[in-house]
Amino acid sequence: MSVVLQIENLSKEYRLGLIGHGTLYRDLQSLWAKMLNKEDPNTLLGTNKPNVKGKFLALDNINLEVNSGEVLGIIGLNGAGKSTLLKIISRVTTPSNGCIKAKGKISSLLEVGTGFHFELTGRENIFLNGAINGMSKREVSKKLDEIVDFAGIETFLDTPVKRYSSGMHIRLGFAVAAYLEPDILVVDEVLAVGDAAFQKKAINKMEEASKKSGRTVLFVSHNMEAVKNFCTKTLLIKDGKINKIGNTHKVINHYLNEFIGQSITNSEILYKRDQNKIFQILKLSLMDSQRENTTSINRELPFILSFDYLVSQSVKSLQANVSITTHGSQNGVQDNTIVFQWSEQHYNKYKYNNQKVSKDKGTYRVEIEIPGYLLNSGSYKFTVGLSYAGNMYEFIKVGIIFQLYDSDTSHTLKTGRSAGLLGMPLNWKERKININ
């Protein structure tokens, strides 16, 4: 594969709250340095001056090559520099240092309404974008029906786009960007504005453009499931620098472990013993069906939630509690939605006829097997807590973030799956009861 996008020593500096440096002296100082082709004394670039007042490096010395037909996912925390990188690639803004070399036409969808003139109709904006991308009126006319059909705006095609909803803006913007046959398609988090059905259509279209037409796609998203299923390679940005790049599964696991869970390593969280606590959680771990620690699990197979806790003195009515919540919005369900909560109280109700069980001094380990197919693919969080006499005594807020995936991801992208969180097949019986 040939290189279609090459980024060399790319940096972007912003001056916070200022146009210019704030003083005539500093403006002249920077201008004089530029005329003499010398280093600007008022910049952070190439220096060790992280505390220069009013300066901020959004991107710091990025070097990257992207090949033809590659689907590059770009992930990172908010403010890491992802959108700034895409804006520079799309020529929306210029770099402070370094350069970008691109082969072919770049088409971008960076935010709601990108590239639209709000007083023009949908039809007029399609032709306007085509002209901006160097296409003739005849070439755009050939694509018009496909664009309109994909965007689902037939009824509103001749309505000014200022009257469109945000969802209609995104659908039309993506359709225009994708169907005008760019060599490099750049898509920011804006797809999250669309509904689940449109997101699936958009990902399928980008997958088709990449695999069948050999086009390159740069895809920024906080939806780790979409990145994992769609991207052939992933780039993790932290504080304006490349933190990790390579295999999508490995980079996502690194991101979830190091940046979201922070103290999570190899799907385990270990806690130091506190001599002042009567009860405390010592360890959380998550294992697949082979009892291997992992944060990436085939949803068709069972997996195990495990945790250890310490009881420093004998006690009655101490209860361990387990919960799984969603991590990020997915399958039409909001972030941090409780999937289920379970505790010893529920277990004891059936095993011991609701009697309170004493806990002797010692260390205890709990293992709970979650059956395969119970949950849909997606991102989840496993947390535990200890309650005593009806009150929560200790609750682990960090938890383990993990991904459930379908073994046949290509089938998932093409046909979709049931909405919601539960993915267990139902015993569906159907028979003909009447002959007409």
Secondary structure, DSSP 8 states (H G I E B T S, - for coil): --EEEEEEEEEEEEETT-SS-SSHHHHHHHHHHHHTT---TT--TTSS-TT-TTEEEEEEEEEEEEETT-EEEEE-STTSSHHHHHHHHTTSS--SEEEEEE-S-EEEE-STTTT--TTSBHHHHHHHHHHHTT--HHHHHHHHHHHHHHHT-GGGTTSBGGGS-HHHHHHHHHHHHHHT--SEEEE-GGGGGS-HHHHHHHHHHHHHHHHTT--EEEEE-S-HHHHHHH-SEEEEEETTEEEEEE-HHHHHHHHIIIIIISS-BTTEEE----TT-SEEEEEEEEE-TTS-B-SEEETTS-EEEEEEEEESS-EESEEEEEEEEESSSBTTB-TT-EEEEEEHHHHHHHHSTT---EE-SEEEEEEEEE-TTSB-SEEEEEEEEEEETTEEEEE-SS-EEEEEE-S-HHHHHHH---SSSB--------------
